[in-house]
Amino acid sequence: MSKPGAFIISLDFELHWGVFDHTELTDRSRAYFDRARVLIPTTLDLFTEYGIRATWATVGMLFARDREELMAHLPPSRPAYTDPRLNPYRLLPSLGTNEEEDPYHYAPSLIDRIAATAGQSIGSHTFGHYYCLEEGQQLGSFVDDLAAAQGLARRRGFTEMHSLVFPRNQYRSDYLAALSGQGFTTYRTNPGSWFWRTRSGRDTSLTQRTVRLVDNYLPLSSSSTSFAGINSVDQLYEVPASRFLRPYVKRIDGYGGQEFKIRRILREMQQAARNQRHYHLWWHPHNLATDPARNLAGLVRILNQYHQLNQRYEWESHSMESFIQKITPPQRLVPR
């Protein structure tokens, strides 16, 4: 008898490090990230209530307790992006001393809270929100970035991180050896449809971006729903994403769009559970801060759906790490 499928959740935990290249810290953006920080314990409480496991892929710089610790763990070589706006290290002179003074670039208390919550795993989102497909970066600086992420995490008392999510989903197969070399065993990739094909920011066309957006409301492709297994190459496991939980944006969702998005996810979850398949939902914790009431209401509907599917089909909740442990021996992806 085949094993029930899995409901996998991964979150890209970044705060300002995830948007520094196009969002300056202003009173408005600070208020946004202040809300995001408050919503992380709320999310953890919901996960506990519904028995949810999840991976929190965390930007390594957020682990630092203070400026001194951060500076001591910077990678020796850093990406020489052609576009200087992509360089996170240009922000170093303006950082505050610690989390209390600068809660947008340090988050050790939140990381500790996540790690102390049952079922939650700390993964990596690289040390400096590293862009693997942007012009000017090189493999050597990527290796140093991963080593810095693991080193600072160990310094903060965490065992070696095992999962990695590529920032901006800029996955590339020729960099996978670097992951295994730095102790990682699993990574997230994009859905298989053409419009999720991994590209640099400059090379991602307006058509791709538009179709990605519309696909959250209308079924333009079935390939972004559920999948039936994982790929493994030399014990490095690929766990493809199924759906991004896109946050409420009034100009898009204010006329019924939110209901279309949530219903699409609920239908996909039901299809996956009924067929004993896997469904991987992801988002950024700060996404909920666009409209906390509406976004939390949508998340609760999703978690309620999971609870019902778990009761009916024994559909299981997993982090990326616990999912890999579940798959023994590893299954192969079926053709999409």
Residue pairs with C-beta under 8 A, 6 or more apart in sequence:
2 276
3 276
3 326
4 273
4 276
4 313
4 314
4 315
4 316
5 226
5 272
5 273
5 275
5 276
5 277
5 278
5 279
5 313
5 315
5 316
6 278
6 279
6 315
6 316
6 317
6 318
6 323
6 326
7 269
7 272
7 273
7 278
7 279
7 281
7 306
7 309
7 310
7 315
7 316
7 317
7 318
8 239
8 278
8 279
8 280
8 281
8 318
8 319
8 320
8 323
9 52
9 53
9 54
9 55
9 280
9 281
9 282
9 317
9 319
10 54
10 55
10 56
10 57
10 123
10 163
10 165
10 188
10 239
10 241
10 280
10 282
10 319
10 320
11 54
11 55
11 56
11 57
11 282
11 283
11 284
11 285
12 18
12 57
12 125
12 165
12 167
12 282
12 283
12 284
12 285
13 56
13 57
13 58
13 59
13 62
13 107
13 110
13 111
13 114
13 125
13 284
13 285
14 59
14 62
14 125
14 129
14 167
14 284
14 286
15 33
15 36
15 37
15 59
15 62
15 103
15 104
15 105
15 107
15 286
16 23
16 25
16 29
16 33
16 104
16 105
17 59
17 61
17 62
17 88
17 105
17 128
17 129
18 59
18 125
18 129
18 167
18 284
18 286
20 88
20 91
20 129
21 85
21 86
21 88
22 85
23 29
25 104
30 104
32 286
32 289
32 290
33 103
33 104
33 286
33 289
34 103
35 289
35 292
36 285
36 286
36 288
36 289
37 103
37 107
37 110
39 285
39 288
39 289
39 292
39 296
40 110
40 113
40 114
40 285
41 110
41 113
42 296
43 285
43 288
43 299
44 113
44 114
44 117
44 120
46 52
46 296
46 299
46 300
46 303
47 53
47 54
47 117
47 119
47 120
47 303
48 117
48 118
48 119
49 303
50 303
50 304
50 306
50 307
50 317
51 119
51 307
51 310
51 317
52 119
52 303
52 306
52 317
53 119
53 120
53 121
53 317
53 318
53 319
53 322
54 119
54 120
54 121
54 319
55 120
55 121
55 122
55 123
55 163
55 165
55 319
55 320
55 321
56 111
56 114
56 120
56 121
56 122
56 123
56 285
57 123
57 124
57 125
57 163
57 164
57 165
57 188
58 107
58 111
58 122
58 123
58 124
58 125
59 125
59 126
59 127
59 128
59 129
59 167
60 73
60 124
60 125
60 126
60 127
60 128
60 145
60 148
60 149
60 152
60 153
61 70
61 88
61 105
61 106
61 127
61 128
61 152
62 105
62 106
62 107
62 108
62 110
62 111
63 107
63 108
63 111
63 152
63 153
63 155
63 156
63 158
64 70
64 73
64 106
64 108
64 152
65 98
65 99
65 106
65 108
65 156
66 97
66 98
66 99
66 106
67 95
67 96
67 97
67 98
69 152
69 155
70 95
70 106
70 152
71 92
73 127
73 148
73 151
73 152
73 155
74 89
74 148
75 127
75 128
75 141
75 144
75 145
75 147
75 148
76 144
77 140
77 141
77 144
78 87
78 89
78 128
78 141
78 144
78 145
79 86
79 87
79 128
79 130
79 131
79 134
79 136
79 137
79 138
79 141
79 142
79 145
80 136
80 137
80 138
80 141
81 87
81 131
81 134
81 135
81 136
81 137
82 134
82 135
82 136
83 134
83 135
83 136
84 90
86 131
86 134
88 128
88 129
89 128
91 105
95 102
95 105
96 102
96 105
96 106
98 106
99 106
99 107
99 108
99 109
108 156
111 122
111 156
114 120
114 122
115 122
115 158
119 317
119 319
119 322
120 319
121 162
121 163
121 319
121 320
121 321
121 322
122 153
122 158
122 161
123 161
123 162
123 163
123 164
123 165
123 320
123 321
124 146
124 149
124 150
124 153
124 161
124 163
124 164
124 165
124 184
125 164
125 165
125 167
126 142
126 145
126 146
126 149
126 164
126 166
126 167
127 145
127 146
127 148
127 149
127 152
128 145
128 148
129 167
130 137
130 141
130 142
130 145
130 167
131 137
131 167
131 168
131 170
131 200
131 201
132 142
132 166
132 167
132 170
132 171
132 172
132 175
133 170
133 172
133 198
133 199
133 200
133 203
134 170
134 200
134 201
134 202
135 200
135 202
139 174
139 175
139 178
142 175
142 178
143 178
143 181
143 182
146 164
146 178
146 179
146 182
146 184
147 182
149 161
150 160
150 161
150 182
150 183
153 160
153 161
154 160
160 183
161 183
161 184
162 183
162 184
162 185
162 186
162 321
162 324
163 184
163 185
163 186
163 187
163 188
163 319
163 320
163 321
164 179
164 184
164 186
164 187
164 188
165 187
165 188
165 282
166 172
166 187
166 188
166 198
168 201
169 188
169 189
169 190
169 196
169 198
169 241
170 198
170 199
170 200
171 187
171 188
171 189
171 190
171 198
172 198
176 187
176 233
176 236
179 187
179 236
180 234
180 235
180 236
184 236
185 235
185 236
185 237
185 324
186 236
186 237
186 238
186 239
186 320
186 321
186 324
187 236
187 237
187 238
187 239
188 238
188 239
188 240
188 241
188 280
188 282
188 320
189 198
189 238
189 239
189 240
189 241
190 196
190 197
190 198
190 240
190 241
191 221
191 223
191 224
191 240
191 241
191 242
191 243
192 223
192 224
192 240
192 336
193 215
193 220
193 221
193 223
193 224
194 221
195 207
195 208
195 211
195 212
195 215
195 220
195 221
196 212
196 224
197 208
199 208
211 220
213 246
213 252
214 220
215 221
215 224
216 243
216 244
216 246
216 260
216 261
216 264
217 257
217 260
217 261
217 264
218 260
219 264
223 336
224 242
224 243
225 242
225 243
225 268
225 271
225 272
225 279
226 242
226 268
226 271
226 272
226 275
226 277
226 278
226 279
227 240
227 242
227 277
227 278
227 280
227 333
227 334
227 336
228 277
228 278
228 331
228 333
228 334
229 278
229 327
229 330
229 331
229 332
229 333
229 334
230 237
230 238
230 239
230 240
230 323
230 324
230 327
230 330
230 331
230 332
230 333
231 237
231 238
231 332
231 333
232 238
232 330
237 324
237 327
237 330
238 333
239 280
239 320
239 323
239 324
240 280
240 333
241 280
241 282
242 268
242 272
242 278
242 279
242 280
242 281
243 264
243 265
243 268
243 279
243 280
243 281
243 282
244 281
244 282
244 283
245 265
245 281
245 282
245 283
245 287
245 298
245 299
245 302
246 261
246 283
246 287
247 283
247 287
247 288
247 290
247 291
247 295
248 258
248 290
248 291
248 294
248 295
248 298
249 290
250 291
253 261
253 294
258 294
258 298
261 298
262 298
262 301
262 302
265 281
265 302
266 301
266 302
266 305
268 279
269 279
269 302
269 305
269 306
269 309
270 305
270 309
271 277
272 278
272 279
272 315
273 279
273 309
273 312
273 313
273 315
274 313
276 313
276 315
278 323
281 302
287 295
288 295
288 296
288 299
289 295
306 315
306 317
309 315
310 316
310 317
316 326
318 326
